[in-house]
Every structure is written in structure tokens, then in C-alpha cells.
């Protein structure tokens, strides 16, 4: 790439990979994400690596900004609110680990990029200021009402006192996009920029503005083909989760339709905001020099498999949208290789010509853009706390469940995710699939040891 491009990275909160009209879900109106697909490339098998706690967004975003798995990251980066319970010595050691961990924006800023961030930052204030030279309407939290988001202006000192905090006057999607639009309108420097917009949409509370709510009448919403009134077994802390308590059990189809309509409305609003960003780049004649990337931290169930949240290993929750367009990106291409959202870290490093980034388990996507047969991940691994692990190859997928502290279930599931994308037919006890089951069991064990998964060393897990 002869010239280093500007980089615009937008990230959604809780967006399923398939909630893009151009991807095939015709119920959702996303003309601007469709445009990125038409004029760029879609990675149809992008995943997140997992989480050590129910707030999956925090470790997912931390992995995006470091290129490392959450097993290798400091506590303050993957669960900043929980790190306060550490002893003073543990906090000092954790801070030292954080300071020794290079961050995406930090590396870009140290190599000639102007960096600007806005929106949700669930990974600590110190990490934000290391990542961005400037910003606006910064939300240091996990979730809140979309019409009353507590935000901070950029504080060069990194202190961010409560006295600086205000309640945003706009819906979260507009509140976060406005500083980004101002940044684009006033940008007058020769060096490239890295612009990061982290939406809280379509995370609950799902309260779309009336304009978008009216686009999705409840009686016109299709129920997912894998809808269930309840999950068929205890997968861990399902009945303790805030996400799952958003609707009573058993789930009903009309309630799921209501949730989906609100969900789609918020996605369409976010799509419109992304369109405003693209238009702003066009108005400044910057679009042809900008790599535009859209992704999400994780997916969501919203009624599938009897679940509402993201704390599971089904396709609707571990897969994420991953789209890009711009210099060097082929138009109207879908790539089906197994990838991670966190592969964006080494990808952006390569695009920016930065060689100092540490190696990790994630790989640059750039070679696949010029050669779809380029070697990538032969299998994908993900996890949720101490209750769930998954490994997936290009045809089959094995989910391993553990019983811990009287919760969860000691069992496995096997799916043919190509022929059964909604995962309705568990093949685990079918002798015809003994071979792929054995292959994936061995692969899962290898993955767990490779990434230093603590469960790999637990002698009580006879499967391992």
C-alpha cells in the first residue's frame, strides 16, 4: 500500500453478525452497512474470543485494542470495575502489566497517526488516554439509558473527575457520532488519522427513537427459526444473568418479536449515523484515502435457543459483523475463512506499516484480501467464564459445558454449522459423527493449553 490510509473504526455493542440487510436479513434496513459490503469486503465468519465475566464487551474490546487474548491481559483492562477488589500489591502488579501492554491507538499515535476516540470505553481511563490524543463525549461505563448517557470531555491529565461529567442531551448514537463529525470537518493535518467511534447501540435498554421504532411493527417481525421458550439445560449462570431477566420464562413469540423490533430499530439508527460519517468523509474528499471498518464486540441471542443475552457459545452470540472498504480492499466480496474480530489489531498494524506490535494469537486479515486461499485460522476457539468452551472448524462445531459450584451441566453439543446454521440439530450422540467429534475434542484440548486457559489444568475435568 503506497500511502498509509486514514482509519475509521466503528464498533457496535451486542450486534448479531447477520443483522445487516445485505447479509441476507431482509427485515433490517441498513443501507449504509450494505454500501460498505457492496464497495468493500465482508468477513462472514468473524468471532469474538470469549469472556471471563458476564460483561463480554469489556474483554472483547480489550482484545481488539491489544491483539492478545484475555488470558494474557491485566485485570484492569478486561474488567476495570472488578480490579478494585485486588489488594494493593496486586493492583501495583496489574498496573505494571497494563503499562507494558501496547495499545492499538497508542501504537498508531506513536507512528504518525492523529488519534481521536468517542463513545463507550469500558477498559479504564488510563488506557483511553494512552490510546487517544483527543476525544469527546466519552462514556466510561458498560451500559446506561440511551437518552441520559454520562459523558466526559477529553481530559489531557487523564484524571476525568466527576465534576467534568455531564449528561448527554442526545440519544447515545447521535451523542457519540457528533464529536466524530466535528473531527472530520475540522481535520487539516497532513498525517493520517485513526478515528474510533464506539456505540452503545443496540445494547439494552432497547429504546429506539420513534422514527426507527415505527419502521418495525411487532406483528411484522419474524420469529427466529431456533426460537425456544427456554434453554433445554443449565449452561452455567443463565438464571442469574441480568441479560436473561429482561423477559420472563417461558419466552413467548410475541415478546421476542417486540425485543427484535426494538433491536432492529436501534441498528437502523446506528446505520444512519455511520452513513453520516461516510458522507462527511466524502464532503472533505477523504473517503478514497480512508479504510472504513465496522464490527461489534459480540452478538446476542434475542430469543434464539430460549436465550436473550450473549453469554453463550451459539453462532448468534459468538459471531460478529466485520466489514471494511477503502484502499486495497476488494469490492463486493465475502470471505468465509474463520476469523476473529480481534484480527483487526494485526491487520491495522500491517496497514499502518507498524512492525513493533507484539505477536499474539490473532492474525492479519490483509493477506486474504488479495488471496482468499491465504492461510488463516484452521479453527476458532472461544469461551465463557468457567462454564462454556467451544471449538469450530470449517464444517463442525463442538460446545463443551462444565459444571462448576453446583451450576451448569457436564455435557457437549456438536453441530454442522454449514448445513444447520441455526444449530437446531445436536449431533453429539450420533455415531455417524464420531470422527468429527473426536477431532474437535482433541483440537479443543490443544487450544485450551495453547492459550493458557486455566480450565486446561483442572484435573477434575475428565474430558481434558
Protein Blocks (a to p, Z undefined) as FASTA:
>chain_A
ZZacdddddddehiafklcfklopambccfklmmmmmmmccdfbbccfbdfbfblmlmmm
mmmmnopafklpcfklmommlmmmpcfklmmmmmmmmmmmccfklmmmmnopacddedjd
febjklmmmmpgbdehiacdfbdcfklcccddddfkonopaklpccdfbdfklmmmmmmm
mmmmmgccfbdcddddddfbfcdcddddfklmmmmcfklpccdfkbcfbdfbdcbjmmmp
mklmmpccdddfklmmmmmmmmmmmmmmmmmmmmmmmmmmmmnopmmmpccddddfbdcf
eopahiablcbcbfklmpccdddedehiaghiacfbdcdfklmmmmmmmmnopakbccdf
bdcfklmmmomkbccdfbdcddehjlbccdddfkbccdddddeehiajdddddddfklmm
nopaccklgmklmmmmmmmmmmmmmmmmmnopaklmmmklmmZZ
